[in-house]
Amino acid sequence: MARKRDAEARGLLDRGFARIGKDDRAGGAWADDVARPAHAAALRDAS
């Protein structure tokens, strides 16, 4: 990450996964880590 706050970003993404009920964790491939919960949330609530 540009600001070297990887642990904080990972924690935020992990909490996001948990909030939508997805058993997943951030792995450090940031574009993919952000896309996965966004996609899962969109599928969960298509409206």
mmCIF file of the N, C-alpha and C atoms, coordinates in Angstrom:
data_MODEL
# 
_entry.id   MODEL 
# 
loop_
_atom_site.group_PDB 
_atom_site.id 
_atom_site.type_symbol 
_atom_site.label_atom_id 
_atom_site.label_alt_id 
_atom_site.label_comp_id 
_atom_site.label_asym_id 
_atom_site.label_entity_id 
_atom_site.label_seq_id 
_atom_site.pdbx_PDB_ins_code 
_atom_site.Cartn_x 
_atom_site.Cartn_y 
_atom_site.Cartn_z 
_atom_site.occupancy 
_atom_site.B_iso_or_equiv 
_atom_site.pdbx_formal_charge 
_atom_site.auth_seq_id 
_atom_site.auth_comp_id 
_atom_site.auth_asym_id 
_atom_site.auth_atom_id 
_atom_site.pdbx_PDB_model_num 
ATOM 1   N N  . MET A 1 1  ? 0.850   -1.177  0.000  1.00 0.00 ? 1  MET A N  1 
ATOM 2   C CA . MET A 1 1  ? 0.000   0.000   0.000  1.00 0.00 ? 1  MET A CA 1 
ATOM 3   C C  . MET A 1 1  ? 0.897   1.242   0.000  1.00 0.00 ? 1  MET A C  1 
ATOM 4   N N  . ALA A 1 2  ? 0.380   2.271   -0.554 1.00 0.00 ? 2  ALA A N  1 
ATOM 5   C CA . ALA A 1 2  ? 1.167   3.483   -0.733 1.00 0.00 ? 2  ALA A CA 1 
ATOM 6   C C  . ALA A 1 2  ? 1.611   4.097   0.589  1.00 0.00 ? 2  ALA A C  1 
ATOM 7   N N  . ARG A 1 3  ? 0.825   3.979   1.603  1.00 0.00 ? 3  ARG A N  1 
ATOM 8   C CA . ARG A 1 3  ? 1.157   4.621   2.879  1.00 0.00 ? 3  ARG A CA 1 
ATOM 9   C C  . ARG A 1 3  ? 1.728   3.649   3.899  1.00 0.00 ? 3  ARG A C  1 
ATOM 10  N N  . LYS A 1 4  ? 2.029   2.455   3.463  1.00 0.00 ? 4  LYS A N  1 
ATOM 11  C CA . LYS A 1 4  ? 2.667   1.449   4.329  1.00 0.00 ? 4  LYS A CA 1 
ATOM 12  C C  . LYS A 1 4  ? 1.829   1.116   5.556  1.00 0.00 ? 4  LYS A C  1 
ATOM 13  N N  . ARG A 1 5  ? 0.518   1.070   5.380  1.00 0.00 ? 5  ARG A N  1 
ATOM 14  C CA . ARG A 1 5  ? -0.393  0.719   6.474  1.00 0.00 ? 5  ARG A CA 1 
ATOM 15  C C  . ARG A 1 5  ? -1.092  -0.597  6.144  1.00 0.00 ? 5  ARG A C  1 
ATOM 16  N N  . ASP A 1 6  ? -0.288  -1.572  5.747  1.00 0.00 ? 6  ASP A N  1 
ATOM 17  C CA . ASP A 1 6  ? -0.819  -2.858  5.302  1.00 0.00 ? 6  ASP A CA 1 
ATOM 18  C C  . ASP A 1 6  ? -1.662  -3.548  6.370  1.00 0.00 ? 6  ASP A C  1 
ATOM 19  N N  . ALA A 1 7  ? -1.192  -3.554  7.597  1.00 0.00 ? 7  ALA A N  1 
ATOM 20  C CA . ALA A 1 7  ? -1.921  -4.247  8.664  1.00 0.00 ? 7  ALA A CA 1 
ATOM 21  C C  . ALA A 1 7  ? -3.288  -3.613  8.885  1.00 0.00 ? 7  ALA A C  1 
ATOM 22  N N  . GLU A 1 8  ? -3.358  -2.296  8.846  1.00 0.00 ? 8  GLU A N  1 
ATOM 23  C CA . GLU A 1 8  ? -4.633  -1.615  9.027  1.00 0.00 ? 8  GLU A CA 1 
ATOM 24  C C  . GLU A 1 8  ? -5.580  -1.921  7.859  1.00 0.00 ? 8  GLU A C  1 
ATOM 25  N N  . ALA A 1 9  ? -5.069  -1.888  6.654  1.00 0.00 ? 9  ALA A N  1 
ATOM 26  C CA . ALA A 1 9  ? -5.889  -2.191  5.479  1.00 0.00 ? 9  ALA A CA 1 
ATOM 27  C C  . ALA A 1 9  ? -6.382  -3.634  5.531  1.00 0.00 ? 9  ALA A C  1 
ATOM 28  N N  . ARG A 1 10 ? -5.495  -4.548  5.901  1.00 0.00 ? 10 ARG A N  1 
ATOM 29  C CA . ARG A 1 10 ? -5.876  -5.962  6.005  1.00 0.00 ? 10 ARG A CA 1 
ATOM 30  C C  . ARG A 1 10 ? -6.979  -6.141  7.040  1.00 0.00 ? 10 ARG A C  1 
ATOM 31  N N  . GLY A 1 11 ? -6.864  -5.464  8.176  1.00 0.00 ? 11 GLY A N  1 
ATOM 32  C CA . GLY A 1 11 ? -7.887  -5.551  9.213  1.00 0.00 ? 11 GLY A CA 1 
ATOM 33  C C  . GLY A 1 11 ? -9.231  -5.028  8.753  1.00 0.00 ? 11 GLY A C  1 
ATOM 34  N N  . LEU A 1 12 ? -9.218  -3.922  8.034  1.00 0.00 ? 12 LEU A N  1 
ATOM 35  C CA . LEU A 1 12 ? -10.470 -3.361  7.513  1.00 0.00 ? 12 LEU A CA 1 
ATOM 36  C C  . LEU A 1 12 ? -11.123 -4.312  6.519  1.00 0.00 ? 12 LEU A C  1 
ATOM 37  N N  . LEU A 1 13 ? -10.329 -4.872  5.636  1.00 0.00 ? 13 LEU A N  1 
ATOM 38  C CA . LEU A 1 13 ? -10.879 -5.817  4.665  1.00 0.00 ? 13 LEU A CA 1 
ATOM 39  C C  . LEU A 1 13 ? -11.392 -7.077  5.348  1.00 0.00 ? 13 LEU A C  1 
ATOM 40  N N  . ASP A 1 14 ? -10.659 -7.595  6.317  1.00 0.00 ? 14 ASP A N  1 
ATOM 41  C CA . ASP A 1 14 ? -11.101 -8.787  7.038  1.00 0.00 ? 14 ASP A CA 1 
ATOM 42  C C  . ASP A 1 14 ? -12.422 -8.538  7.757  1.00 0.00 ? 14 ASP A C  1 
ATOM 43  N N  . ARG A 1 15 ? -12.576 -7.375  8.363  1.00 0.00 ? 15 ARG A N  1 
ATOM 44  C CA . ARG A 1 15 ? -13.854 -7.037  9.016  1.00 0.00 ? 15 ARG A CA 1 
ATOM 45  C C  . ARG A 1 15 ? -14.960 -6.921  7.986  1.00 0.00 ? 15 ARG A C  1 
ATOM 46  N N  . GLY A 1 16 ? -14.639 -6.392  6.810  1.00 0.00 ? 16 GLY A N  1 
ATOM 47  C CA . GLY A 1 16 ? -15.633 -6.316  5.741  1.00 0.00 ? 16 GLY A CA 1 
ATOM 48  C C  . GLY A 1 16 ? -16.101 -7.697  5.308  1.00 0.00 ? 16 GLY A C  1 
ATOM 49  N N  . PHE A 1 17 ? -15.151 -8.621  5.158  1.00 0.00 ? 17 PHE A N  1 
ATOM 50  C CA . PHE A 1 17 ? -15.524 -9.995  4.822  1.00 0.00 ? 17 PHE A CA 1 
ATOM 51  C C  . PHE A 1 17 ? -16.459 -10.562 5.891  1.00 0.00 ? 17 PHE A C  1 
ATOM 52  N N  . ALA A 1 18 ? -16.129 -10.360 7.141  1.00 0.00 ? 18 ALA A N  1 
ATOM 53  C CA . ALA A 1 18 ? -16.938 -10.893 8.242  1.00 0.00 ? 18 ALA A CA 1 
ATOM 54  C C  . ALA A 1 18 ? -18.337 -10.284 8.247  1.00 0.00 ? 18 ALA A C  1 
ATOM 55  N N  . ARG A 1 19 ? -18.443 -8.997  7.981  1.00 0.00 ? 19 ARG A N  1 
ATOM 56  C CA . ARG A 1 19 ? -19.751 -8.331  8.006  1.00 0.00 ? 19 ARG A CA 1 
ATOM 57  C C  . ARG A 1 19 ? -20.710 -8.871  6.961  1.00 0.00 ? 19 ARG A C  1 
ATOM 58  N N  . ILE A 1 20 ? -20.183 -9.308  5.841  1.00 0.00 ? 20 ILE A N  1 
ATOM 59  C CA . ILE A 1 20 ? -21.068 -9.847  4.805  1.00 0.00 ? 20 ILE A CA 1 
ATOM 60  C C  . ILE A 1 20 ? -21.161 -11.365 4.880  1.00 0.00 ? 20 ILE A C  1 
ATOM 61  N N  . GLY A 1 21 ? -20.572 -11.952 5.919  1.00 0.00 ? 21 GLY A N  1 
ATOM 62  C CA . GLY A 1 21 ? -20.666 -13.381 6.135  1.00 0.00 ? 21 GLY A CA 1 
ATOM 63  C C  . GLY A 1 21 ? -19.818 -14.215 5.189  1.00 0.00 ? 21 GLY A C  1 
ATOM 64  N N  . LYS A 1 22 ? -18.766 -13.632 4.672  1.00 0.00 ? 22 LYS A N  1 
ATOM 65  C CA . LYS A 1 22 ? -17.887 -14.353 3.744  1.00 0.00 ? 22 LYS A CA 1 
ATOM 66  C C  . LYS A 1 22 ? -16.665 -14.842 4.515  1.00 0.00 ? 22 LYS A C  1 
ATOM 67  N N  . ASP A 1 23 ? -16.448 -16.147 4.469  1.00 0.00 ? 23 ASP A N  1 
ATOM 68  C CA . ASP A 1 23 ? -15.306 -16.740 5.165  1.00 0.00 ? 23 ASP A CA 1 
ATOM 69  C C  . ASP A 1 23 ? -14.070 -16.580 4.278  1.00 0.00 ? 23 ASP A C  1 
ATOM 70  N N  . ASP A 1 24 ? -13.473 -15.421 4.344  1.00 0.00 ? 24 ASP A N  1 
ATOM 71  C CA . ASP A 1 24 ? -12.329 -15.074 3.494  1.00 0.00 ? 24 ASP A CA 1 
ATOM 72  C C  . ASP A 1 24 ? -11.464 -14.087 4.262  1.00 0.00 ? 24 ASP A C  1 
ATOM 73  N N  . ARG A 1 25 ? -10.252 -13.890 3.808  1.00 0.00 ? 25 ARG A N  1 
ATOM 74  C CA . ARG A 1 25 ? -9.331  -12.947 4.451  1.00 0.00 ? 25 ARG A CA 1 
ATOM 75  C C  . ARG A 1 25 ? -8.531  -12.235 3.383  1.00 0.00 ? 25 ARG A C  1 
ATOM 76  N N  . ALA A 1 26 ? -8.083  -11.040 3.707  1.00 0.00 ? 26 ALA A N  1 
ATOM 77  C CA . ALA A 1 26 ? -7.216  -10.289 2.799  1.00 0.00 ? 26 ALA A CA 1 
ATOM 78  C C  . ALA A 1 26 ? -5.864  -10.979 2.736  1.00 0.00 ? 26 ALA A C  1 
ATOM 79  N N  . GLY A 1 27 ? -5.279  -11.000 1.544  1.00 0.00 ? 27 GLY A N  1 
ATOM 80  C CA . GLY A 1 27 ? -4.016  -11.687 1.378  1.00 0.00 ? 27 GLY A CA 1 
ATOM 81  C C  . GLY A 1 27 ? -2.870  -10.799 0.933  1.00 0.00 ? 27 GLY A C  1 
ATOM 82  N N  . GLY A 1 28 ? -3.165  -9.530  0.653  1.00 0.00 ? 28 GLY A N  1 
ATOM 83  C CA . GLY A 1 28 ? -2.103  -8.621  0.243  1.00 0.00 ? 28 GLY A CA 1 
ATOM 84  C C  . GLY A 1 28 ? -2.101  -8.290  -1.234 1.00 0.00 ? 28 GLY A C  1 
ATOM 85  N N  . ALA A 1 29 ? -2.912  -8.971  -2.022 1.00 0.00 ? 29 ALA A N  1 
ATOM 86  C CA . ALA A 1 29 ? -3.108  -8.604  -3.427 1.00 0.00 ? 29 ALA A CA 1 
ATOM 87  C C  . ALA A 1 29 ? -4.280  -7.625  -3.424 1.00 0.00 ? 29 ALA A C  1 
ATOM 88  N N  . TRP A 1 30 ? -3.979  -6.363  -3.175 1.00 0.00 ? 30 TRP A N  1 
ATOM 89  C CA . TRP A 1 30 ? -4.986  -5.385  -2.764 1.00 0.00 ? 30 TRP A CA 1 
ATOM 90  C C  . TRP A 1 30 ? -6.144  -5.213  -3.741 1.00 0.00 ? 30 TRP A C  1 
ATOM 91  N N  . ALA A 1 31 ? -5.886  -5.159  -5.011 1.00 0.00 ? 31 ALA A N  1 
ATOM 92  C CA . ALA A 1 31 ? -6.989  -4.990  -5.970 1.00 0.00 ? 31 ALA A CA 1 
ATOM 93  C C  . ALA A 1 31 ? -7.953  -6.169  -5.865 1.00 0.00 ? 31 ALA A C  1 
ATOM 94  N N  . ASP A 1 32 ? -7.432  -7.368  -5.782 1.00 0.00 ? 32 ASP A N  1 
ATOM 95  C CA . ASP A 1 32 ? -8.271  -8.561  -5.645 1.00 0.00 ? 32 ASP A CA 1 
ATOM 96  C C  . ASP A 1 32 ? -8.947  -8.591  -4.278 1.00 0.00 ? 32 ASP A C  1 
ATOM 97  N N  . ASP A 1 33 ? -8.219  -8.210  -3.232 1.00 0.00 ? 33 ASP A N  1 
ATOM 98  C CA . ASP A 1 33 ? -8.781  -8.209  -1.877 1.00 0.00 ? 33 ASP A CA 1 
ATOM 99  C C  . ASP A 1 33 ? -9.959  -7.250  -1.756 1.00 0.00 ? 33 ASP A C  1 
ATOM 100 N N  . VAL A 1 34 ? -9.947  -6.159  -2.478 1.00 0.00 ? 34 VAL A N  1 
ATOM 101 C CA . VAL A 1 34 ? -11.056 -5.198  -2.444 1.00 0.00 ? 34 VAL A CA 1 
ATOM 102 C C  . VAL A 1 34 ? -12.193 -5.683  -3.343 1.00 0.00 ? 34 VAL A C  1 
ATOM 103 N N  . ALA A 1 35 ? -11.862 -6.265  -4.471 1.00 0.00 ? 35 ALA A N  1 
ATOM 104 C CA . ALA A 1 35 ? -12.890 -6.707  -5.415 1.00 0.00 ? 35 ALA A CA 1 
ATOM 105 C C  . ALA A 1 35 ? -13.716 -7.869  -4.865 1.00 0.00 ? 35 ALA A C  1 
ATOM 106 N N  . ARG A 1 36 ? -13.089 -8.801  -4.161 1.00 0.00 ? 36 ARG A N  1 
ATOM 107 C CA . ARG A 1 36 ? -13.819 -9.979  -3.666 1.00 0.00 ? 36 ARG A CA 1 
ATOM 108 C C  . ARG A 1 36 ? -14.970 -9.624  -2.734 1.00 0.00 ? 36 ARG A C  1 
ATOM 109 N N  . PRO A 1 37 ? -14.765 -8.839  -1.682 1.00 0.00 ? 37 PRO A N  1 
ATOM 110 C CA . PRO A 1 37 ? -15.925 -8.531  -0.825 1.00 0.00 ? 37 PRO A CA 1 
ATOM 111 C C  . PRO A 1 37 ? -16.935 -7.623  -1.533 1.00 0.00 ? 37 PRO A C  1 
ATOM 112 N N  . ALA A 1 38 ? -16.468 -6.754  -2.412 1.00 0.00 ? 38 ALA A N  1 
ATOM 113 C CA . ALA A 1 38 ? -17.404 -5.903  -3.154 1.00 0.00 ? 38 ALA A CA 1 
ATOM 114 C C  . ALA A 1 38 ? -18.302 -6.767  -4.033 1.00 0.00 ? 38 ALA A C  1 
ATOM 115 N N  . HIS A 1 39 ? -17.728 -7.726  -4.704 1.00 0.00 ? 39 HIS A N  1 
ATOM 116 C CA . HIS A 1 39 ? -18.502 -8.623  -5.560 1.00 0.00 ? 39 HIS A CA 1 
ATOM 117 C C  . HIS A 1 39 ? -19.464 -9.461  -4.726 1.00 0.00 ? 39 HIS A C  1 
ATOM 118 N N  . ALA A 1 40 ? -18.994 -10.011 -3.611 1.00 0.00 ? 40 ALA A N  1 
ATOM 119 C CA . ALA A 1 40 ? -19.842 -10.827 -2.741 1.00 0.00 ? 40 ALA A CA 1 
ATOM 120 C C  . ALA A 1 40 ? -21.001 -10.004 -2.177 1.00 0.00 ? 40 ALA A C  1 
ATOM 121 N N  . ALA A 1 41 ? -20.736 -8.767  -1.797 1.00 0.00 ? 41 ALA A N  1 
ATOM 122 C CA . ALA A 1 41 ? -21.801 -7.912  -1.269 1.00 0.00 ? 41 ALA A CA 1 
ATOM 123 C C  . ALA A 1 41 ? -22.817 -7.596  -2.349 1.00 0.00 ? 41 ALA A C  1 
ATOM 124 N N  . ALA A 1 42 ? -22.374 -7.358  -3.558 1.00 0.00 ? 42 ALA A N  1 
ATOM 125 C CA . ALA A 1 42 ? -23.291 -7.065  -4.658 1.00 0.00 ? 42 ALA A CA 1 
ATOM 126 C C  . ALA A 1 42 ? -24.174 -8.280  -4.956 1.00 0.00 ? 42 ALA A C  1 
ATOM 127 N N  . LEU A 1 43 ? -23.615 -9.467  -4.903 1.00 0.00 ? 43 LEU A N  1 
ATOM 128 C CA . LEU A 1 43 ? -24.410 -10.668 -5.133 1.00 0.00 ? 43 LEU A CA 1 
ATOM 129 C C  . LEU A 1 43 ? -25.413 -10.881 -4.009 1.00 0.00 ? 43 LEU A C  1 
ATOM 130 N N  . ARG A 1 44 ? -25.014 -10.534 -2.807 1.00 0.00 ? 44 ARG A N  1 
ATOM 131 C CA . ARG A 1 44 ? -25.878 -10.714 -1.638 1.00 0.00 ? 44 ARG A CA 1 
ATOM 132 C C  . ARG A 1 44 ? -27.078 -9.789  -1.678 1.00 0.00 ? 44 ARG A C  1 
ATOM 133 N N  . ASP A 1 45 ? -26.883 -8.567  -2.128 1.00 0.00 ? 45 ASP A N  1 
ATOM 134 C CA . ASP A 1 45 ? -27.957 -7.583  -2.176 1.00 0.00 ? 45 ASP A CA 1 
ATOM 135 C C  . ASP A 1 45 ? -27.952 -6.944  -3.564 1.00 0.00 ? 45 ASP A C  1 
ATOM 136 N N  . ALA A 1 46 ? -28.561 -7.616  -4.504 1.00 0.00 ? 46 ALA A N  1 
ATOM 137 C CA . ALA A 1 46 ? -28.526 -7.175  -5.897 1.00 0.00 ? 46 ALA A CA 1 
ATOM 138 C C  . ALA A 1 46 ? -29.273 -5.857  -6.130 1.00 0.00 ? 46 ALA A C  1 
ATOM 139 N N  . SER A 1 47 ? -30.107 -5.456  -5.199 1.00 0.00 ? 47 SER A N  1 
ATOM 140 C CA . SER A 1 47 ? -30.836 -4.186  -5.388 1.00 0.00 ? 47 SER A CA 1 
ATOM 141 C C  . SER A 1 47 ? -29.905 -3.043  -5.154 1.00 0.00 ? 47 SER A C  1 
# 
